[in-house]
């Protein structure tokens, strides 16, 4: 993620900061969910899944604005989707 965010930052500091914030939110929600009771765990994992969607849309937007290319974002996209898969089944 860091190289992509740095590339975006060269063109759009606000979008880069939002991508950093939402990526951190995703990671923190996964960590919090892992140590929560079942009801809160599901909620944290759902929030993390929403943050993942926000990251993906932000990266797609960076392609639309011409800040990066689609092949550059495909690899993180797969990792993010994979990371959320177990969470959505809990």
C-alpha positions, 0 to 999 in steps of 0.5 A: 500500500505504501508505494501506491499511497506515495504515488497518489500523494504526488497528485492528491494529498487529501486522497492519500491521507484518506487512503492511509486513514482508512487502511489503518482503520481496516487493520485496527478493526480486524485487531479489535474484532479478533478480541471481541465478544461475538456480537462486537466481533461481527460488527468490527469485521463488518466495519473492516469490510466497509473500510476495504471497499473504501480503499478499493474505491479510492484506488480505483479513483486514483486510476480514474484521475490518472495518478496510477494504473490499474495493474498497480492496484490489482495486487493490493486489491487481492490481498485486501479481499482475501484478508476480509474473507474469513471475517465475513464468515464469522 
